[in-house]
Amino acid sequence: MFERSKKGEHALLIQPMRSGSGGSSPDDGAQEEFADLARSAGASIAAVITARVDKPSPSTYIGSGKLDEVKAAAEATGADLILVNHSLSPGQERNLEKFLERRVLDRTGLILDIFAQRARSFEGKLQVELAQLQHMATRLIRGWTHLERQRGGSIGLRGPGETQLETDRRLLQKRVDQLQKRLEKLEVQQTQMRRARVRSEMPRVALVGYTNAGKSTLFNAVTGSDAYAADKLFATLDPTVRRVNLPGGSIMLSDTVGFVRDLPHELVAAFRSTLSEAREADLLLHVIDAADPLREERIAQVDSVLQEIGAGDIPQVLVYNKIDRIEGAQPRHDQPNEGRERVWLSARDGVGMELLEDALTRRLSLVRVQGELHLPAAHAERLRSRLHALGAVRAETHDEDGWHIQVDLSLADAQRLAVQAGGAPLEALLPEALREEWMA
């Protein structure tokens, strides 16, 4: 066996080519994104080698000729780490390491490494460790001689014995079980906190989107906080929740982990409690890098992950961020007849933020209804008591014609009360241009 480098920061990247792509390099941004992932993990890029893999080798994934090319390039550049932009089987990873005499990491292992660096909260660290152990469990294979040693046969240790491999698996499974129990306990606590937010009747909004789309920058711009934001992949792992006061009321806004193509299933499973911020939201702000030429593909990939975690049916507003990188782009608010609502802005420059606030106010029914109601004495008490229960009464007087009440309440409450009261008199206070729509 070779002696593994303890540095592992000078990386040679292997980018598999899809069958029939017809070019010398991928055209869907996969290679550039993989290089960004490597740099986010702290690696420097020694070289990038593309490899056409029409029929993957069961033992090494890439063919023997390409293996020789990779080894020569690694020796020439001094690369001590080989990164493969594809999932490798345990056997393929081990055989590649044996032939190339360097540490080999596939896409899943690289993303797990980045997550291990980024996790800050106690829960986040537990989730990453669980995902790593579950990934490691698939790497415990019968390929190393020391894993075949039998316990037993010596005095005091006689019996059926246990291979070192079986011991490792047993200890690993024990740790996995411990982590799962601790995470389940934390999830119960998080669920109780989310229920408290539900009881407060404060709408919940979650930021979702492809990694590095600018979610944390937008979060800071909306909340006025200083959550960590950087121009790199997976800058945010641990969810952050803040209360935001809008003209019509308050909401709870959460920033969540970014998504990426081929997100490892181990991470989707391990981060189920973190992703529940998106799953249990009333509205999703789907943040998109407006300057990304592959933005439509990114939108589809995020939608796919949302479906996978059970958040595919939650209403969305598409937020096209980073318009400062598009020459001549102006902030705007698109309300199409079909499809999803769109807001174009720059969170970094603070341009177009008022359009987003307007969209949130409208979508979450935070519009305020204000004015004077005249309630005839004959049927005023029930509606009047409901208005007092909502804290909507600002002033009131009484005469022989009934009650004259100055009210200030949310559009959602006004709509509900108007329906319960059969329309009048609350219906008269609703905005005339949209009265029919809201009363439908």
Secondary structure, 3 states (H helix, E strand, C coil): CCCCCCCCCEEEEEEEECCCCCCCCCCCCHHHHHHHHHHHCCCEEEEEEEEECCCCECCCECCHHHHHHHHHHHHHHCCCEEEECCCCCHHHHHHHHHHHCCEEEEHHHHHHHHHHHHCCCHHHHHHHHHHHHHHHHCCCCCCCHHHHCECCCCCCCCCCCCEHHHHHHHHHHHHHHHHHHHHHHHHHHHHHHHHHHHHCCCCEEEEEEECCCCHHHHHHHHHCCCCCCCCCCCCCCCCEEEEEEECCEEEEEEECCCECCCCCHHHHHHCHHHHHHHHCCCEEEEEEECCCCCHHHHHHHHHHHHHHCCCCCCCEEEEEECHHHCCCCCCEEECCCCCCEEEECECCCCECHHHHHHHHHHHCCCCEEEEEEEECHHHCHHHHHHHHHCCCEEEEEEECCEEEEEEEEEHHHHHHHHHHCCCCCHHHHCCHHHHHHHHC
